[in-house]
Amino acid sequence: MINDRIEKLILTNLIYREPYTRKVIAYLKEEYFEDAREKKIFSHIEDFIRSYNTLPTREAILIQLSEDPSLSQNLYSEISDYIDEIDYDEDKPVDEAWLLDCTETWCQDRALYAALSRSVQSLDANNSAKISKGDIPKLLTDALAVSFDAQIGHDYTIDSNERYEFYTARERKVPTHLEYFNKITDGGWSTQTLNLVMSGTGGGKTLFMTDMAANNLLDGQRVLYITLEMSEKRIAERIDANLMNVPVKDIKHLPRSVFLKKMEDVKDRCHGKLIIKQYPTASANVNHFRHLLNELRIKRGFVPTIIYLDYLNIASSCRVKMGAGLYEYAKAIAEEVRGLAVEFDVPIVSATQVGRAGYKSSDVELTNVSESWGVPGTIDFMVALINTDELTEQNKILVKQLKNRYGDESWHSKFVVGIDKAKQRLYDVEDSVQKEFLETNKEDKKTKDKDEKDVPAFDNSRFGQGMKAERSGTRMRALGKKKYEGVEI
């Protein structure tokens, strides 16, 4: 505890200092006070403020206490003596910032103590509070979340100057090394955002993230890479391949002296720091990640500027049980991870699996997200990485925007980047190649639109139950002989 009598200091300032009282009264609870006298005094201060919206005087508290039928005469006398001892010197006020910090720490300590005490009660056979073991996680989570938050909203008219500063301030970004990604994100990943790439199995999700992490490292960023699938050494191997300019399959064949020499060259070029942490698949959630971030800050002085999570679908939720269904579960994971990005003021880049319907598609849509439609609704940015046989032969991969809170997703909605799978790299293609792709893509779209326009619309009025629907022209030839709800067409 900060001070053995911090409680008395708190009660004194609750009576005499209205600015302090307005800031802390919502966070104080009667159960935080152990002394019976202090419990009663706080209870009546709280009741008075709630009833009259002003601070009580010592006399008002004494009058209220004298009318309290639950007080014995002895306890009333003890409380009266306690209140008489309250001494406030207006000429020597306590520093408010210090007092607020002390009060917040005291509230956190008392909340945790109360939660632990209730948790122990769940083991007592004579548990009068009816607390079950299942209540323990929520009790502890609520206790650890106790915090004074002075921000209670943005006043549209009063805070206009602050708003203008926000508009004109340069937003903190983590740029990428790929030109078109910087274009569509307005300069790079923004803090407090969750950004996703989507592809099928083996479609380049991990390659994308390790390549981005490697280039962030070169750029001087502090990178945290959380892996839920591959081991820490395998992720590092891919980054080695990228930064050492060696095919990933050849790294293990390098002589030790050559490997260490290349590593020295990498150290000379890298101005950032990279931490890789592995958790077992589907066993880690944001509480584990939060603990890791706090441990890294305390033990290594490491505060990341960007986090990579490999990958979203195989994390777990700290709020929702798997039995709730895949939609709710995956949505909860996305919400929690995005909340972590906001809490630690960093961008988080992760990946998700494409659904079965979009696995072989050359034009993936937002609806092809695996497991939950709730994920796209939560994240800030999403692209699909699309592979085709033709692109693979050309060492390219197609990127398609699916969601973009940075700007208009129709601007550069599709583009290509070069890919070197052997060295785990993505790179910008030449402008002429990009232009050729865009022009080919436009021609393909025109042809597709023309083909669809030539297909006659299906006349529903001619289709009745038990009757054959007649089709003709292009649509009939395309469909062949099929059945619709048991009726041959």
N, C-alpha and C positions, 0 to 999 in steps of 0.2 A: 504493500500500500504506500502511496506517496507520502502521506502524513497520517499519524494516528488519529488526528482530530480534523481531518479534511472535511468530515461531515458537518462539524460546527461552522467551519468557514463557509461551506456551501449554504447552510441554513441562514447564516448572517446576511450573506449577499442576496439571498432570495427575498429577504425582507427589505433591504435597503437599496439595492441596485436594480432598477427596472430593466435597463438594457441587457444586463447579464441574465436576469430572470427570464426575459422573453426568449433568449437564445437557448436556454437549457431546460426549461420546465417540461417541454414535450418529451425529453429523454430520461428524466428522473422517474423512479418508481419507489413506492413505499417499501417494497421488499428489499431494496438496496440498503436500507438502514437497519442495522442490527439492534441498536439501543432502542428500548421501548419508548423512551421520552422523545427521541429524534423521529421515530416512526410517526408518533401522534402529531408532533409539530409540523412535519412535512405534510401529513395528510390534511391538516387544517389549512395550511398555506395553499395547497393545491385546490382544495374546495373553494376557498375564498376567491382565488384568481379566476376559477372557472365560473363562479357565480357573478362576480362584480367586475371582472376584467381589469382589475387594478391590484396593486400590492397591498397586503394587510399590514397594519401596524402591530406592534407588540401587544398593545392593549386589545385590539380586535381579536388577536389569537387567544389571549387569555379569556376573553368573554366567551368565545366559541368553545374553548376547552371546559369552561365552568358549566356549560350546558350539555356536555357530552356524558350521557348516562353510563357509558361503558367504562369511565374512569373511576378508579377508587380515589379516596381522599388522599392517600399517601402518594399515589402516582401523580395526582394533580399538583400536589405540593412540590414534588421533585421537578415536574415540568416548569412550574412557576419559577423555581430557583434557577433552573437551566436558562430560561428566557431572560431572567434578570442579569445573568452573567454575559449575555450577548452584548458585545461592545463594538461599535462601529465608529471609526474616526474618519470623518469626511475629509480631513486635511491630509490623511495618509491612506488613500485608497490602494487596494491591491491591484497590480497590473492585470488588466482584463484578459489580455491574450494568454498570460501565464495561467490565470485562474480557469479560463475555458479549457486549456490543455489538461490541467490537473483534473478538472471535473469530468472531462471525456474519458481520461484514463481510469479514473475511479469507477465511472459507470461501466466501462468495459470489464474491469476486474470483478465488479459485483455481479454483473450479468452472467459472466462465465462461472462464478462461484455458485450462483443460484441454479444454473443449468446443470452443473455437476452434482449439486445436492439433490436435485429432482431425479437425475439419472440413477443415483444410488438408491433412491426410494423405490425404483422399479424392481430392485432385487429383494426388497423387504416383503415378507409374507403378509405383514399387516399394512400394506400399502393403501393408506387412506386417500391419497391423492389420485388413485386410479391411473397411474402413469405406467404405460407399457414400454417394453424394450424398443418397440418400433418408433416410439416418440423421441428417443434419444438423439438420433441424427438431426431432427428438426430443432430440438432444444439447443443443441450445440451450434448449429448453423445460425440460428437467430441471435444467439449470444455473441458469436464472433462477428456478426454484421453490425453491432452497435457502433454508431458513428454520428458525430454532430455534422450535419450538412447545412451550411449557412445559405446555400443557394435554394431559394424557394420559387424560382420562376423568373422569366424575363418580362419586365414591364415594357410594353410596346412603346409608350410615349416617353417615359422617363429614361429608359436605357437606349435611346436612339443613337447617342454618340458612341456607346459601346458597340452597337450593331454596325455602325459605319466603320469602326476600326476593324471589325471582323471582316467586313466586305473587302476592305482595301489591304488587309494583311496578307502576306505571302504564306500560303498554306504549307505546312511541313509535309514533304513528300519523300518517299523512298523510290528514286528512279530505277528503271530497269535498263538493261543494255540493248533492248530491242526497240527500234525506232517506232514501229507501229503500236506497240504496247504503250509506249510513252505518249503517243498521240491520242489514243482512245481513253487513256486514264488521266489526261491533262497534266502529264509530267511525271507520273508514277503513282505508286500505291499511297493512298491517304491514310493517316492514322485513324484509329477507331473504326476500321472497316474490316469486313470479312470478304475475301475474294476467292473465287473458285475456278478451277479448270475441270472440265469433264471429258472423260474418254472411256473407252472400254478397257478390258484387261490387256496389259501390254501396249496400251495406246500412248504412253509417254507422260503419264501423270508425275511419276517420281523423277523422270529425266527433266521435266519442266522445272520442278521445284529445286532439284540439286543444281541445275544450271543457273537458276535465278540466285540461289544462295551463294554459289561460287562467285558470281559477278558482284553481288552485294559485298562480299568479303573484300574483293579487289577495290571496291569503291569506298571502303572505310566504314561500312555499316557493322553494327553489332547484331549478329544473327543467331537466333535460337532455332534449331531444327529438331522438332519432336517427331519421332518415328514410331508408328504403331504396328509396323509390318516387318520391315527389314531391320537388321541389327545396326548398331552404331558404326561398326567397322565397315559394313557393306555400303552404308550411305557415304562414309568418308572415302571409300574406294572410288565411288563414282565422282566425287568432288576432286579427288586426286587425278583421275583420268582427265577431267575437264581442265584443271589448272596446270597439270604437268605436261599436257599435250601428248598423252600416251593412251593407246587403246586400253579399255578397262580390262580386257582379257590378258594383256601383256604385263600388267603391273606386278603380278606375283612372280614373273620371270626376271624382273630387274635385279641386278646385284645390289646388295645392301648399300654399297658406296655410291652407286648411281642414284638409287632412290633417295638417299639422304642429301645428295648434292642437289637433286631436283627440288627436294623439300626446302632447302635453303633458298633456292631461287624463288619459290612460291612465297616464302616468308618475306623476302625483300620486296615483292610486288604487292603483297596484301597489306592493307592499312586498317583492316577491321579485325573482328574477332568472331569465331564461330564455335558454338557449343551444340553438340548433338546428344540428344537424350532419347533412349528407347524405353517404351512401356509395352507390356504384353498386349496383344490384340484384344480389343473390346473390353479392356479392364480399367482404362484410365479415363477420367473425366476432368472438367475444368478445375475441380478442387485439387486434383493432383498437379495440374499445370500451374495453378496459383501458388501452391506450396513450393514448387520448383522455382518459380520466378522469385519468390521471397528468399529462398535459400541461396540462389545465385547472387542476389543483391547483397545479402549479408556476408556470405562466406567468400565470394570472389569479386565483389564490387562490380558485377556484370548486370547491366540493365539493357535488354535488347531494344534495338530500334525497329526490328521486324521479326515476325515469328512464322515459321513454316510448320504446318501440321500435316503429316503424311499418314493417313488421310482421314477426312471427316466421317465417312461411313463406318469406319472401324474404331471410332472413339465410343465412349459410353456417356449416358446422361446421368447427372447427379440428382435430377428431380423426378424423372419419369421411368417407370419400370418397363422392361421390354414387353411384358404382357399387355401393355396398353395399345399395342399395334405399331406397325412400322411407320405409319404416317406421323403419329404423335411423337414417337421415339426419335426419329430422324429430325423432325422439326425442333424438338427440344434441344438436341445436340447443337444444331445450327444456332439457335437462340443463345445458348450458354456460351458457345465459343465467340460469337459476336460480342456478347456482354463482356467477355474477358478482354477483347480488343479495346473496348471503350474504357474499361477499368484501368488498363495499363497503358493506354494512349499509344497503341502500336497498330500497324496493319498486320493482319493475319492472312496468309495465303495457304489455301488448302485445296483439296481435290475431292471429287465425287465420281461415283461409277455411273456410266451410262446404262440405262435400262435395256432389257432384252430386245425391245422393239427397235431401238436405235443403234444396236451393236454393230450391225453391218451397213448402216445407212451412210450415204455420202453427204447427207444434208440433215444433221442432227438438229432437233428442236428442243425448246425448253421443257416440253412435256416428256422428253426422253430421260429425265432425271430418274435415277434408280431410287426406289423405296418410298420417297415422300415428295409430294408437290409442295409441302410446307417449307422445304429447304430453299427453293428459288425465291419464295416470298420473304425470306429473312435476310439473305445475303445482299451485298452491295454491287458485286460485279461477278460476271460469269461468262466464260468462253468455252467452246467445245474445241477439242483437238481432234481433227478428222483425218484419218489415213485412208488412202485409196491405193490400189496397185500402181497406178500411173504416178502418183505423187511419191510413193516409196521408191520407185525406180529413179526418180529425179532427186532423191534425198531432200524432200520437202514435206511439210505438214501444213494442212489447211487449218486456219484459226477462224472460228465464226463467233461473233458476239451474240450472246443470248440475253444478257441483262447488263445494264450499265447505268449506275447512278452518278457516274462522273460526267456523263454527257449523252449525246444522241447516239444510240446504238446503231442507227442506220448509216452513220458516217463511218466509213471503212468497216462495213458490217462483216466483210470477209477479206482475208489477206493470207499470204503464205509466208512462212519462215523456213529457213534452211535447217536441216537436222543432221547431226553427225552422231549416230547412235554409238559408234565404237568409242568415241571420246566424250560421250554424254553431254553434247553441246547443242544449243540452238543459236542461230546467227541470222542476221539480216541478209536478205537476198538483194541483188542489184535492182535498181529502179526499173530497168528495162524488163527484167523477169517479172517483177511485181505488176508492171503495166500490162505485160502480155497476159498474165493470169487474169487480171481484172477484165480485160477486153474479151478474153475467151469465156469468162464467167457470164458476161453480159449477153454474148451471143447464144450461149447455152440456155440462158433464161428466156431469151426471145423465142427460141425454138420450142422450149417447153410450154411457154404461154400460148404459142400458136397452135401446138398440138392439142392442148386442152380446150382451146376455143373452137377447134374443128369438131370436137366430140359433141354430138347432139345431146341436149339435156334430156333427162329421163322424165317422161310424161306420166306423173303419178295417177292422172285421171283414167289412164287406160289400164291400170293394174287393179284388179279386183280379186277377192278371195275366190279360189277355185278356178280362176281363169288364167290362161297362158298370157304372159306379157310379151308383146312382140318388140323385138329390138332390130335395128337395121344399121347399116353403114359401119363406121369405124368402131362404135361402142360395142356392137354385136360381135364383130370379129375379134375385138380385144378380149371380151368376156368368154367367148366360146359357149359351150353348153353347160350351164350351171343351174343351181336351184336356189330359189329365194323363199325362205319360210315354207319349204315343202312344195313350192310351185315351180315347175320347170320353166326356165326362160331361155 
